[in-house]
Amino acid sequence: MTAEGKRACVIGAGFGGLALAIRLQAAGVATTLVEARDKPGGRAYHWQKDGFTFDAGPTVITDPACLRELWALTGHDMARDVELLPVSPFYRLNWPDGTTFDYSNDETHLRREIARLDPADLAGYEAFLDYSAAVYEEGYVKLGSVPFLDFAAMVKAAPPLVRHRAWRSVYDTVASYVGNDKLRQALSFHTLLVGGNPMTTSSIYALIHKLEKDGGVWWARGGTNRLVAGMLRHFERLGGEVRLHDPVVRIDTLGARATGVTTQSGWSGTFAAIASNADIMHSYRDLLGASARGKTMARRLAKKRFSPSLFVVHFGIEGSWPGIPHHMILFGPRYQGLLADIFDYGVLPADFSIYLHHPTVTDPSMAPAGKSTFYALIPVAHMGKLAIDWEQVGPLLESRILAEVERRLIPDLHDRIVTKFHYAPRDFALDLNAHLGSAFSLEPLLTQSAWFRAHNRDDVLHNVYLVGAGTHPGAGIPGVVASAKATAGLMLKDLAR
Ligand SMILES: Cc1cc2nc3c(=O)[nH]c(=O)nc-3n(C[C@H](O)[C@H](O)[C@H](O)COP(=O)(O)OP(=O)(O)OC[C@H]3O[C@@H](n4cnc5c(N)ncnc54)[C@H](O)[C@@H]3O)c2cc1C
């Protein structure tokens, strides 16, 4: 038997849902993709305002090979739908004392940058690179798209974890190789891009350094939204069916199987297999809430640690800024202390570190001629830790963040603003059904990774599957696209029975 001709439903058109839907449809499974919002993308939603294009979420595209594979499955070329442009430097890091550090995969340039911070750290950097390459091979290449369904799979993965001392944090590992405080920040901040605290996230995540070094950092012309649109177009080209703007309200079950889904509009369908790309807590507590399994899992998930949320200020301004690179981190005066405030204490600190996104420097089509698009993002504690009224605090925080960008980069920023708005934790909760307004789902701790993370196939409901940031391997585009590969493998095998 093959899976061909069977019917499957994917709930949610985030990167994970889209990648899974493409894989299923490419294998001949008649797939329906059901999305709650008016546009696909999930965290990668977008808005058009006053001629500016604002991407809501991901801006750093890494490992383009994992995306190209989705087209190559059926002999298509991704370049037909999406144009990827290289970004260099990958990031410019900037500290309050005026020090800058350009981070890229140009080894000669990178070594010069490291030597500028501290020449004594060059040898340590080389050794760190070797470490990063080794954990990349084990954690991403070998295990990234393997579903951890039973503890035996975890036991098999244990020797490399022990060999690489995966219980140590990324920061502690980096600090064991290099001594310069700024370089330690430069080589460890990446876990924040997947919702992890560099001080506690497993050193396995040091693999991101190698992932970026080998695969580069890319930008999709027209914005990340164009990549999303390209994936949707490709799915429809293969014959997939899409329902937008119609939230699923229930996954129906009978015994140990799911039978179908029902949406808010009253539409319903019966399927041989159902996968949810929606928030993991929402999937179990709300969509499967009528089943005993849904209730049990919701109780278990409530005890887990969820990643922080984000506060993002989008602004379109007059003028072009060729001197401001595409990706900048404006570090604040504190690193460890600030991270503890966000991840542990759940307070809104007086200081912050900002990630500044400036797409128009790579791609002027993101704004009207002579104008520029930006977003400034800070991590903030999720709503379970930080109970404040975002309606009230949002405008004040927006002003403080813009004032900091004005002070450090664009002196007359306020006079130049054409349009601006912000996106706060409660927007993640309301728009995306994100538990506690978390931006990245479950925190990527060792104790919440691989087998300890939500499984790609439910343990009890045999034809219910999960895909996306809450499952193995975790958040970030390469992560959720890898989770789709793991989940598709299981579904195709099960459907072929
Ligand atoms: C601001 C920001 C910046 C980021 N930057 C980067 C970056 O630069 N690079 C990177 O690699 N990663 C980045 N990330 C992380 C990355 O965007 C996410 O980890 C990834 O996109 C999550 O994909 P997902 O498959 O889990 O689905 P999600 O994006 O979470 O999508 C889930 C979808 O399910 C839908 N849904 C929810 N409930 C229902 C329902 N009941 N019925 C139907 N549909 C439903 C939602 O509307 C949504 O469309 C960033 C994230 C954020 C928030």
The ligand as an SDF file (V2000), in Angstrom:
LIG
                    3D

 53 58  0  0  0  0  0  0  0  0999 V2000
    9.3980   38.4920   15.6830 C   0  0  0  0  0  0  0  0  0  0  0  0
   10.0140   37.1600   15.3750 C   0  0  0  0  0  0  0  0  0  0  0  0
   11.2290   37.1100   14.7070 C   0  0  0  0  0  0  0  0  0  0  0  0
   11.7860   35.8780   14.3600 C   0  0  0  0  0  0  0  0  0  0  0  0
   12.9510   35.8720   13.6480 N   0  0  0  0  0  0  0  0  0  0  0  0
   13.3990   34.6980   13.1480 C   0  0  0  0  0  0  0  0  0  0  0  0
   14.4540   34.7000   12.1980 C   0  0  0  0  0  0  0  0  0  0  0  0
   14.9840   35.7650   11.8500 O   0  0  0  0  0  0  0  0  0  0  0  0
   14.8540   33.5040   11.6720 N   0  0  0  0  0  0  0  0  0  0  0  0
   14.2510   32.3170   12.0340 C   0  0  0  0  0  0  0  0  0  0  0  0
   14.6380   31.2600   11.5000 O   0  0  0  0  0  0  0  0  0  0  0  0
   13.2280   32.2960   12.9290 N   0  0  0  0  0  0  0  0  0  0  0  0
   12.7830   33.4500   13.4730 C   0  0  0  0  0  0  0  0  0  0  0  0
   11.7140   33.4580   14.3210 N   0  0  0  0  0  0  0  0  0  0  0  0
   11.1220   32.1720   14.7280 C   0  0  0  0  0  0  0  0  0  0  0  0
   10.2390   31.6000   13.6290 C   0  0  0  0  0  0  0  0  0  0  0  0
    9.5220   32.6280   13.0150 O   0  0  0  0  0  0  0  0  0  0  0  0
    9.2290   30.6050   14.1940 C   0  0  0  0  0  0  0  0  0  0  0  0
    9.8650   29.6700   15.0520 O   0  0  0  0  0  0  0  0  0  0  0  0
    8.5080   29.8540   13.0860 C   0  0  0  0  0  0  0  0  0  0  0  0
    8.1040   30.7050   12.0460 O   0  0  0  0  0  0  0  0  0  0  0  0
    7.2960   29.1560   13.6960 C   0  0  0  0  0  0  0  0  0  0  0  0
    6.6990   28.3850   12.7150 O   0  0  0  0  0  0  0  0  0  0  0  0
    5.5930   27.3150   13.0800 P   0  0  0  0  0  0  0  0  0  0  0  0
    5.5810   26.3020   11.9920 O   0  0  0  0  0  0  0  0  0  0  0  0
    5.7800   26.8080   14.4650 O   0  0  0  0  0  0  0  0  0  0  0  0
    4.2020   28.0700   12.9440 O   0  0  0  0  0  0  0  0  0  0  0  0
    3.6090   29.4810   13.3880 P   0  0  0  0  0  0  0  0  0  0  0  0
    4.3150   30.5560   12.7040 O   0  0  0  0  0  0  0  0  0  0  0  0
    3.4580   29.5250   14.8530 O   0  0  0  0  0  0  0  0  0  0  0  0
    2.1870   29.3470   12.7040 O   0  0  0  0  0  0  0  0  0  0  0  0
    1.1260   28.6090   13.2570 C   0  0  0  0  0  0  0  0  0  0  0  0
   -0.1010   28.8990   12.4260 C   0  0  0  0  0  0  0  0  0  0  0  0
   -1.2300   28.2160   13.0030 O   0  0  0  0  0  0  0  0  0  0  0  0
   -2.3580   29.0760   12.8650 C   0  0  0  0  0  0  0  0  0  0  0  0
   -3.3950   28.6700   13.8150 N   0  0  0  0  0  0  0  0  0  0  0  0
   -3.4040   28.8140   15.1600 C   0  0  0  0  0  0  0  0  0  0  0  0
   -4.5550   28.3270   15.6580 N   0  0  0  0  0  0  0  0  0  0  0  0
   -5.2740   27.8670   14.6010 C   0  0  0  0  0  0  0  0  0  0  0  0
   -6.5530   27.2610   14.4790 C   0  0  0  0  0  0  0  0  0  0  0  0
   -7.3270   27.0130   15.5400 N   0  0  0  0  0  0  0  0  0  0  0  0
   -6.9980   26.9310   13.2320 N   0  0  0  0  0  0  0  0  0  0  0  0
   -6.2280   27.1560   12.1290 C   0  0  0  0  0  0  0  0  0  0  0  0
   -5.0080   27.7440   12.2050 N   0  0  0  0  0  0  0  0  0  0  0  0
   -4.5460   28.0840   13.4270 C   0  0  0  0  0  0  0  0  0  0  0  0
   -1.8000   30.4470   13.1620 C   0  0  0  0  0  0  0  0  0  0  0  0
   -2.6510   31.4710   12.7030 O   0  0  0  0  0  0  0  0  0  0  0  0
   -0.4730   30.3870   12.4090 C   0  0  0  0  0  0  0  0  0  0  0  0
   -0.6290   30.8100   11.0810 O   0  0  0  0  0  0  0  0  0  0  0  0
   11.1400   34.6680   14.7130 C   0  0  0  0  0  0  0  0  0  0  0  0
    9.9220   34.7170   15.4050 C   0  0  0  0  0  0  0  0  0  0  0  0
    9.3630   35.9420   15.7290 C   0  0  0  0  0  0  0  0  0  0  0  0
    8.0380   35.9610   16.4460 C   0  0  0  0  0  0  0  0  0  0  0  0
  1  2  1  0
  2  3  1  0
  2 52  2  0
  3  4  2  0
  4  5  1  0
  4 50  1  0
  5  6  2  0
  6  7  1  0
  6 13  1  0
  7  8  2  0
  7  9  1  0
  9 10  1  0
 10 11  2  0
 10 12  1  0
 12 13  2  0
 13 14  1  0
 14 15  1  0
 14 50  1  0
 15 16  1  0
 16 17  1  0
 16 18  1  0
 18 19  1  0
 18 20  1  0
 20 21  1  0
 20 22  1  0
 22 23  1  0
 23 24  1  0
 24 25  2  0
 24 26  1  0
 24 27  1  0
 27 28  1  0
 28 29  2  0
 28 30  1  0
 28 31  1  0
 31 32  1  0
 32 33  1  0
 33 34  1  0
 33 48  1  0
 34 35  1  0
 35 36  1  0
 35 46  1  0
 36 37  1  0
 36 45  1  0
 37 38  2  0
 38 39  1  0
 39 40  1  0
 39 45  2  0
 40 41  1  0
 40 42  2  0
 42 43  1  0
 43 44  2  0
 44 45  1  0
 46 47  1  0
 46 48  1  0
 48 49  1  0
 50 51  2  0
 51 52  1  0
 52 53  1  0
M  END
$$$$
